[in-house]
């Protein structure tokens, strides 16, 4: 087994359309989402898993050596291909090396070209020149990405074969699978039964699947590299073009494109920027998230602005600016094309902050946006602030103290949005602390377009510390006017207050109080994976994110660690230690280095969605999460780098 990475660590190859290929280092699929060809029918949604995996083996002088392994019920791994794996590298795309029993080696690589629902596979044998054949049997799922396939008589195995091209369409309502190869296809349909997906099992979900195996591709290694492409119809234009030349072009183009992205974190960031309509959007994470408003606008600062991708930021903000309804942008677009959901109080405020950050980045770069774009963004900002000030859905309205009230029973509005069987776990109805920080910052941004917002901002800033600071506790209350009851407070220690302590552009309380609060937060909430969502001393604290859906959702924001919060926490911590010239290097060592060490532990090159609150803080949730990557990237390239630059300039002066 390859020693460089954990065998269950996961790799990701996105196509820029919402589809992707993914799997584990060992090749043993552990999720329903592990697939070679998983495509978005209506980018970036409507995703379907088409080719979930394959069986590969090499035949030499009558002996067969497996290059793949599968896990079947009851926890049986077969065949033994994973034990022949001697190395794996994810760069510039996933590549494996296997050692065969005769001393020869087989190199296998997998490449997903950008903007095409396709995957290219290639095998090369080296070390021994005697004849050898490669046998590859595709395992087809052809189903919604979130479901599972089971043996059934309606699954159509028929194959249409034309020269180097094979087409299967097991379900007439779903896309066909197009294969091209430089081998020979032999049709021999069968079912492979009872694959066991351990990650799904651990999440309390259905975890057993059957897959259709329509036939086998035969390749002669003495003729050179074995090539196989899977794609959706229409993805392989010019079907008569030479396959080897096409793959060579993909390799050259992707090598240039990926190298131009820069650092490994910048390359990871690129995975989340995808097509939506005629514009762009950000997928919240892989493998199951679509584009969420809140996640998009938080992540945009790191994925786009910190990497200088102003055109992408413009396209994303422009796409979302057209979605404003009653002063709100959607919280998310569903994967099946249903109406967007407007159940977030903070997504719209994060949009305003993202617009403000984008315009500032354009100014710094000397690239002001076109007048029509600026007017469209300003209009969207004003619609949001007007809607919130006068009142909109779900009880969102500005109260007499200029702060923002929100919430109604049964609706989860803040980012702590878990809901179990209709019961909101953290309702936070009233005036949540981070919502006030976002509201005040949004008003500050809106003042660039209308003096009215500046006047409201001044009132809200005056009110905020009076309502939220608890001197006895030494930190900010999490919610005031709980359930819209004047004076009722929730003083649970949560990380939400970091956005008022300097985690955004302004601090909303005095420096001494900021330092006191941050000391408490660091002592009781900080872990090497980020901040816990609840004080471990609280009776509702959950230290492990485990079990079925209800058990996991009950823990989601009740102690579970969220790495994305590291960005705001470190930014606030640096502001609190502004006088210390060594603060940037100390912050990097204490808070950022542990997350960098995590990059190869779960989703290779990426940062996980969440982690357990209790040690050893096992990564959980989606292994590839946009705002987790974005905030780490923003810290590395902007916050810490900017702090170090300022210190050096001060020394020179």
Buried (B, 14 or more C-beta within 10 A) or exposed (E): EBEEBBBEBBBBBBBBBBBBBBBBBBBBBBBBBBBBBBBBBBBBBBBBBBBBBBBBBBBBEEEEBBBBBBBBEEEEBEBEBBBBBBBBBBEBBBBBBBBBEBEBBBBBBBBBBBEBBBBBBBBBBEEBEEEBBBBBBBBBBBBBBBEBBBEEEEBBBEBEEEEBBBBBBBBEEBBBBBBBBBBEBEEEBEBBEBBBBBBBBBBBBEBBBBBBBBBBBBBBBEEEBBBBBBBBEEBBEEEEEEBEEBBEEBBEEBEEBBEEBBEBBBBBBBBBBBBBEEBBBBBBBBBBBBBBBBBBBBBBBBBBBBBBBBEBBBBBBBBBBEBBBEBBBBBBBEBEEEEBBBBBBBBBBBBBBBBBBBBEBBEEEEEEBEEEBBEBBBEBBBBBBBBBBEEBBBBBBBBEBBBBBBBBEEBBBBBBBBBBEEEBBBBBBBBBBBBBBBBBBBBBBBBBBBEBBBEBBBBBBEBBBEBBBEEEEBBBBBBBBBBBEEEEBBBBBBBBBBBBBBBBBBBBBEBEBBBBBBBBBBEBBBBBBBBBBBBBEBEBBBBBBBBEEEBBBBBBBBBBBBBBBBBBBBBBBBBBBEEEBEBBBEBBEBBBEBBBEBBBBBBBBBBBBBBBBBEEBBBBBBBBBBBBBBBBBBBBBBBBBEBBEEBEEEEEE
